[in-house]
Amino acid sequence: MTIKSERGRRRYIVFKMPVNADRFALNQVLPNLPQVKVIHCEDGMAVVRCSPEGRDTIISVIEEKFPGSASLKTSGTLKTLRDQYGPLGKRRKPSRKKDTVTR
């Protein structure tokens, strides 16, 4: 596991997005910075990971390029955002039902 002192801190920003926004469109407008990544983008919500220093830049770029979008919350962990806004990119594992054979 990578240590924060080596990789740096991260911030996760939740955005309310217009319906026409998708992951590809977000990646096209985001600046080419090493820690910027789109974590989730569907159902009118998006989560973008960035460095703490790039937070204001990311928010202003997305709100400028996607009219009607707004940042809702910034957090240091995805867990906090998922607790408040639902799964946000977390894939649910399929339920494991044992096959029962009826005789």
N, CA and C atoms as an extended XYZ file, in Angstrom:
309
Properties=species:S:1:pos:R:3:atomname:S:1:resname:S:1:resid:I:1 pbc="F F F"
N         0.837       -1.165        0.000 N   MET     1
C         0.000        0.000        0.000 CA  MET     1
C         0.889        1.238        0.000 C   MET     1
N         0.504        2.213       -0.775 N   THR     2
C         1.294        3.434       -0.892 CA  THR     2
C         1.040        4.341        0.303 C   THR     2
N         2.101        4.946        0.777 N   ILE     3
C         2.007        5.846        1.920 CA  ILE     3
C         1.671        7.240        1.427 C   ILE     3
N         0.821        7.955        2.187 N   LYS     4
C         0.421        9.305        1.799 CA  LYS     4
C         1.599       10.240        1.605 C   LYS     4
N         2.651       10.056        2.401 N   SER     5
C         3.800       10.945        2.278 CA  SER     5
C         4.504       10.781        0.937 C   SER     5
N         4.379        9.599        0.312 N   GLU     6
C         4.978        9.367       -0.996 CA  GLU     6
C         4.064        9.818       -2.131 C   GLU     6
N         2.790        9.471       -2.047 N   ARG     7
C         1.856        9.741       -3.133 CA  ARG     7
C         1.229       11.115       -3.028 C   ARG     7
N         1.121       11.655       -1.827 N   GLY     8
C         0.455       12.935       -1.634 CA  GLY     8
C        -0.988       12.752       -1.226 C   GLY     8
N        -1.574       13.803       -0.740 N   ARG     9
C        -2.978       13.751       -0.333 CA  ARG     9
C        -3.888       13.866       -1.543 C   ARG     9
N        -5.113       13.415       -1.365 N   ARG    10
C        -6.100       13.455       -2.443 CA  ARG    10
C        -7.382       14.082       -1.925 C   ARG    10
N        -8.117       14.682       -2.837 N   ARG    11
C        -9.432       15.205       -2.530 CA  ARG    11
C       -10.404       14.634       -3.557 C   ARG    11
N       -11.596       14.331       -3.098 N   TYR    12
C       -12.654       13.826       -3.951 CA  TYR    12
C       -13.770       14.854       -3.954 C   TYR    12
N       -14.185       15.297       -5.151 N   ILE    13
C       -15.204       16.332       -5.287 CA  ILE    13
C       -16.424       15.720       -5.951 C   ILE    13
N       -17.587       15.925       -5.346 N   VAL    14
C       -18.852       15.464       -5.922 CA  VAL    14
C       -19.474       16.623       -6.675 C   VAL    14
N       -19.892       16.359       -7.908 N   PHE    15
C       -20.547       17.359       -8.737 CA  PHE    15
C       -21.940       16.904       -9.127 C   PHE    15
N       -22.868       17.836       -9.158 N   LYS    16
C       -24.165       17.604       -9.791 CA  LYS    16
C       -23.962       18.021      -11.241 C   LYS    16
N       -24.212       17.100      -12.164 N   MET    17
C       -23.896       17.317      -13.570 CA  MET    17
C       -25.154       17.343      -14.427 C   MET    17
N       -25.086       18.032      -15.581 N   PRO    18
C       -26.204       17.948      -16.521 CA  PRO    18
C       -26.288       16.545      -17.117 C   PRO    18
N       -27.417       16.225      -17.672 N   VAL    19
C       -27.670       14.872      -18.173 CA  VAL    19
C       -26.713       14.492      -19.303 C   VAL    19
N       -26.301       15.448      -20.137 N   ASN    20
C       -25.465       15.128      -21.296 CA  ASN    20
C       -23.998       14.884      -20.939 C   ASN    20
N       -23.596       15.061      -19.699 N   ALA    21
C       -22.199       14.868      -19.301 CA  ALA    21
C       -21.903       13.381      -19.131 C   ALA    21
N       -20.739       12.973      -19.609 N   ASP    22
C       -20.293       11.603      -19.411 CA  ASP    22
C       -18.803       11.610      -19.080 C   ASP    22
N       -18.270       10.441      -18.781 N   ARG    23
C       -16.870       10.308      -18.368 CA  ARG    23
C       -15.918       10.820      -19.451 C   ARG    23
N       -16.205       10.513      -20.708 N   PHE    24
C       -15.342       10.941      -21.809 CA  PHE    24
C       -15.298       12.465      -21.901 C   PHE    24
N       -16.452       13.116      -21.809 N   ALA    25
C       -16.504       14.578      -21.892 CA  ALA    25
C       -15.761       15.219      -20.724 C   ALA    25
N       -15.892       14.653      -19.535 N   LEU    26
C       -15.164       15.179      -18.377 CA  LEU    26
C       -13.655       15.053      -18.564 C   LEU    26
N       -13.204       13.904      -19.035 N   ASN    27
C       -11.768       13.710      -19.251 CA  ASN    27
C       -11.208       14.679      -20.289 C   ASN    27
N       -12.025       15.079      -21.259 N   GLN    28
C       -11.574       15.996      -22.296 CA  GLN    28
C       -11.336       17.409      -21.759 C   GLN    28
N       -12.124       17.847      -20.788 N   VAL    29
C       -12.003       19.226      -20.299 CA  VAL    29
C       -11.094       19.364      -19.082 C   VAL    29
N       -10.805       18.280      -18.386 N   LEU    30
C        -9.969       18.372      -17.190 CA  LEU    30
C        -8.521       18.624      -17.563 C   LEU    30
N        -7.834       19.443      -16.770 N   PRO    31
C        -6.424       19.695      -17.056 CA  PRO    31
C        -5.595       18.423      -16.907 C   PRO    31
N        -4.526       18.357      -17.641 N   ASN    32
C        -3.670       17.176      -17.623 CA  ASN    32
C        -2.725       17.251      -16.424 C   ASN    32
N        -3.257       16.940      -15.263 N   LEU    33
C        -2.485       16.920      -14.035 CA  LEU    33
C        -2.357       15.478      -13.577 C   LEU    33
N        -1.274       15.134      -12.873 N   PRO    34
C        -1.042       13.724      -12.540 CA  PRO    34
C        -2.082       13.098      -11.623 C   PRO    34
N        -2.668       13.832      -10.708 N   GLN    35
C        -3.593       13.210       -9.758 CA  GLN    35
C        -5.061       13.391      -10.128 C   GLN    35
N        -5.368       13.938      -11.291 N   VAL    36
C        -6.761       14.169      -11.674 CA  VAL    36
C        -7.309       12.924      -12.348 C   VAL    36
N        -8.437       12.427      -11.816 N   LYS    37
C        -9.068       11.247      -12.390 CA  LYS    37
C       -10.573       11.303      -12.133 C   LYS    37
N       -11.344       10.913      -13.135 N   VAL    38
C       -12.795       10.808      -12.976 CA  VAL    38
C       -13.077        9.446      -12.361 C   VAL    38
N       -13.647        9.446      -11.168 N   ILE    39
C       -13.945        8.203      -10.458 CA  ILE    39
C       -15.315        7.660      -10.860 C   ILE    39
N       -16.270        8.564      -11.031 N   HIS    40
C       -17.653        8.151      -11.294 CA  HIS    40
C       -18.334        9.239      -12.102 C   HIS    40
N       -19.137        8.845      -13.087 N   CYS    41
C       -19.935        9.821      -13.833 CA  CYS    41
C       -21.129        9.127      -14.453 C   CYS    41
N       -22.258        9.215      -13.776 N   GLU    42
C       -23.527        8.709      -14.304 CA  GLU    42
C       -24.665        9.198      -13.430 C   GLU    42
N       -25.864        9.150      -13.981 N   ASP    43
C       -27.083        9.540      -13.265 CA  ASP    43
C       -27.022       10.973      -12.736 C   ASP    43
N       -26.375       11.875      -13.482 N   GLY    44
C       -26.342       13.273      -13.081 CA  GLY    44
C       -25.389       13.592      -11.942 C   GLY    44
N       -24.525       12.663      -11.591 N   MET    45
C       -23.544       12.869      -10.530 CA  MET    45
C       -22.165       12.483      -11.071 C   MET    45
N       -21.138       13.162      -10.554 N   ALA    46
C       -19.764       12.834      -10.928 CA  ALA    46
C       -18.873       13.004       -9.713 C   ALA    46
N       -17.828       12.184       -9.641 N   VAL    47
C       -16.807       12.302       -8.597 CA  VAL    47
C       -15.462       12.408       -9.300 C   VAL    47
N       -14.706       13.440       -8.929 N   VAL    48
C       -13.389       13.664       -9.519 CA  VAL    48
C       -12.364       13.666       -8.395 C   VAL    48
N       -11.262       12.934       -8.603 N   ARG    49
C       -10.164       12.924       -7.637 CA  ARG    49
C        -9.093       13.899       -8.105 C   ARG    49
N        -8.544       14.669       -7.164 N   CYS    50
C        -7.477       15.612       -7.498 CA  CYS    50
C        -6.625       15.871       -6.260 C   CYS    50
N        -5.591       16.664       -6.429 N   SER    51
C        -4.768       17.062       -5.291 CA  SER    51
C        -5.454       18.229       -4.582 C   SER    51
N        -5.137       18.467       -3.318 N   PRO    52
C        -5.755       19.603       -2.616 CA  PRO    52
C        -5.463       20.937       -3.294 C   PRO    52
N        -4.275       21.071       -3.887 N   GLU    53
C        -3.914       22.323       -4.545 CA  GLU    53
C        -4.705       22.551       -5.833 C   GLU    53
N        -5.133       21.477       -6.505 N   GLY    54
C        -5.850       21.594       -7.765 CA  GLY    54
C        -7.352       21.670       -7.616 C   GLY    54
N        -7.848       21.620       -6.391 N   ARG    55
C        -9.286       21.578       -6.126 CA  ARG    55
C       -10.034       22.756       -6.751 C   ARG    55
N        -9.588       23.971       -6.484 N   ASP    56
C       -10.295       25.156       -6.997 CA  ASP    56
C       -10.250       25.226       -8.517 C   ASP    56
N        -9.142       24.813       -9.106 N   THR    57
C        -9.013       24.805      -10.564 CA  THR    57
C        -9.999       23.829      -11.186 C   THR    57
N       -10.083       22.632      -10.624 N   ILE    58
C       -10.997       21.609      -11.143 CA  ILE    58
C       -12.442       22.079      -11.060 C   ILE    58
N       -12.815       22.646       -9.917 N   ILE    59
C       -14.187       23.123       -9.740 CA  ILE    59
C       -14.513       24.210      -10.761 C   ILE    59
N       -13.626       25.172      -10.944 N   SER    60
C       -13.910       26.266      -11.880 CA  SER    60
C       -13.969       25.771      -13.329 C   SER    60
N       -13.093       24.831      -13.706 N   VAL    61
C       -13.103       24.308      -15.077 CA  VAL    61
C       -14.397       23.564      -15.359 C   VAL    61
N       -14.810       22.689      -14.459 N   ILE    62
C       -16.028       21.899      -14.688 CA  ILE    62
C       -17.263       22.795      -14.703 C   ILE    62
N       -17.343       23.740      -13.782 N   GLU    63
C       -18.517       24.619      -13.755 CA  GLU    63
C       -18.559       25.537      -14.973 C   GLU    63
N       -17.403       25.871      -15.547 N   GLU    64
C       -17.358       26.703      -16.756 CA  GLU    64
C       -17.746       25.902      -17.995 C   GLU    64
N       -17.215       24.684      -18.125 N   LYS    65
C       -17.435       23.873      -19.329 CA  LYS    65
C       -18.784       23.170      -19.355 C   LYS    65
N       -19.372       22.925      -18.197 N   PHE    66
C       -20.669       22.261      -18.118 CA  PHE    66
C       -21.660       23.188      -17.405 C   PHE    66
N       -22.349       24.045      -18.149 N   PRO    67
C       -23.328       24.935      -17.512 CA  PRO    67
C       -24.392       24.128      -16.770 C   PRO    67
N       -24.714       24.561      -15.595 N   GLY    68
C       -25.697       23.858      -14.775 CA  GLY    68
C       -25.068       22.896      -13.792 C   GLY    68
N       -23.760       22.680      -13.889 N   SER    69
C       -23.093       21.796      -12.928 CA  SER    69
C       -22.709       22.597      -11.690 C   SER    69
N       -22.571       21.891      -10.582 N   ALA    70
C       -22.200       22.546       -9.324 CA  ALA    70
C       -21.494       21.544       -8.433 C   ALA    70
N       -20.474       22.012       -7.732 N   SER    71
C       -19.806       21.129       -6.780 CA  SER    71
C       -20.652       21.076       -5.521 C   SER    71
N       -20.858       19.881       -5.013 N   LEU    72
C       -21.706       19.697       -3.835 CA  LEU    72
C       -20.886       19.550       -2.556 C   LEU    72
N       -19.788       18.808       -2.640 N   LYS    73
C       -18.993       18.557       -1.438 CA  LYS    73
C       -17.607       18.088       -1.840 C   LYS    73
N       -16.620       18.423       -1.006 N   THR    74
C       -15.254       17.937       -1.176 CA  THR    74
C       -14.874       17.161        0.068 C   THR    74
N       -14.227       16.009       -0.134 N   SER    75
C       -13.844       15.174        0.993 CA  SER    75
C       -12.478       14.562        0.733 C   SER    75
N       -11.856       14.106        1.784 N   GLY    76
C       -10.577       13.413        1.670 CA  GLY    76
C       -10.741       11.921        1.458 C   GLY    76
N       -11.971       11.408        1.631 N   THR    77
C       -12.205        9.975        1.449 CA  THR    77
C       -13.471        9.738        0.639 C   THR    77
N       -13.465        8.674       -0.138 N   LEU    78
C       -14.667        8.292       -0.876 CA  LEU    78
C       -15.744        7.764        0.058 C   LEU    78
N       -15.337        7.151        1.142 N   LYS    79
C       -16.300        6.579        2.089 CA  LYS    79
C       -17.271        7.635        2.598 C   LYS    79
N       -16.764        8.800        2.941 N   THR    80
C       -17.624        9.882        3.420 CA  THR    80
C       -18.635       10.284        2.359 C   THR    80
N       -18.201       10.379        1.118 N   LEU    81
C       -19.107       10.771        0.039 CA  LEU    81
C       -20.131        9.686       -0.246 C   LEU    81
N       -19.710        8.431       -0.195 N   ARG    82
C       -20.651        7.331       -0.432 CA  ARG    82
C       -21.690        7.239        0.669 C   ARG    82
N       -21.290        7.534        1.894 N   ASP    83
C       -22.257        7.523        2.999 CA  ASP    83
C       -23.337        8.577        2.785 C   ASP    83
N       -22.970        9.705        2.196 N   GLN    84
C       -23.927       10.797        2.025 CA  GLN    84
C       -24.694       10.725        0.707 C   GLN    84
N       -24.036       10.282       -0.372 N   TYR    85
C       -24.649       10.351       -1.705 CA  TYR    85
C       -24.921        8.993       -2.354 C   TYR    85
N       -24.765        7.901       -1.661 N   GLY    86
C       -25.033        6.593       -2.249 CA  GLY    86
C       -23.770        5.939       -2.775 C   GLY    86
N       -23.898        4.960       -3.671 N   PRO    87
C       -22.743        4.163       -4.090 CA  PRO    87
C       -21.632        4.951       -4.795 C   PRO    87
N       -21.951        5.882       -5.686 N   LEU    88
C       -20.970        6.699       -6.399 CA  LEU    88
C       -19.783        5.903       -6.927 C   LEU    88
N       -20.065        4.997       -7.819 N   GLY    89
C       -18.997        4.269       -8.484 CA  GLY    89
C       -18.595        2.976       -7.825 C   GLY    89
N       -19.148        2.680       -6.679 N   LYS    90
C       -18.804        1.435       -6.006 CA  LYS    90
C       -19.628        0.317       -6.627 C   LYS    90
N       -18.942       -0.613       -7.205 N   ARG    91
C       -19.625       -1.743       -7.846 CA  ARG    91
C       -20.075       -2.728       -6.775 C   ARG    91
N       -21.328       -3.065       -6.839 N   ARG    92
C       -21.831       -4.053       -5.891 CA  ARG    92
C       -21.471       -5.446       -6.383 C   ARG    92
N       -21.074       -6.283       -5.454 N   LYS    93
C       -20.771       -7.664       -5.801 CA  LYS    93
C       -22.082       -8.417       -5.975 C   LYS    93
N       -22.135       -9.310       -6.954 N   PRO    94
C       -23.362      -10.080       -7.119 CA  PRO    94
C       -23.588      -10.977       -5.907 C   PRO    94
N       -24.843      -11.164       -5.582 N   SER    95
C       -25.142      -12.010       -4.429 CA  SER    95
C       -24.750      -13.444       -4.740 C   SER    95
N       -24.243      -14.109       -3.737 N   ARG    96
C       -23.785      -15.484       -3.913 CA  ARG    96
C       -24.838      -16.424       -3.339 C   ARG    96
N       -25.699      -16.870       -4.170 N   LYS    97
C       -26.704      -17.832       -3.739 CA  LYS    97
C       -26.210      -19.223       -4.102 C   LYS    97
N       -26.288      -20.084       -3.152 N   LYS    98
C       -25.894      -21.465       -3.425 CA  LYS    98
C       -26.994      -22.147       -4.200 C   LYS    98
N       -26.563      -22.857       -5.215 N   ASP    99
C       -27.519      -23.605       -5.992 CA  ASP    99
C       -28.010      -24.800       -5.188 C   ASP    99
N       -29.296      -24.834       -4.976 N   THR   100
C       -29.841      -25.962       -4.231 CA  THR   100
C       -30.513      -26.892       -5.228 C   THR   100
N       -30.263      -28.127       -5.039 N   VAL   101
C       -30.830      -29.127       -5.919 CA  VAL   101
C       -32.039      -29.726       -5.222 C   VAL   101
N       -33.148      -29.642       -5.883 N   THR   102
C       -34.367      -30.252       -5.319 CA  THR   102
C       -34.448      -31.690       -5.810 C   THR   102
N       -34.749      -32.567       -4.884 N   ARG   103
C       -34.830      -33.988       -5.248 CA  ARG   103
C       -36.204      -34.494       -5.061 C   ARG   103
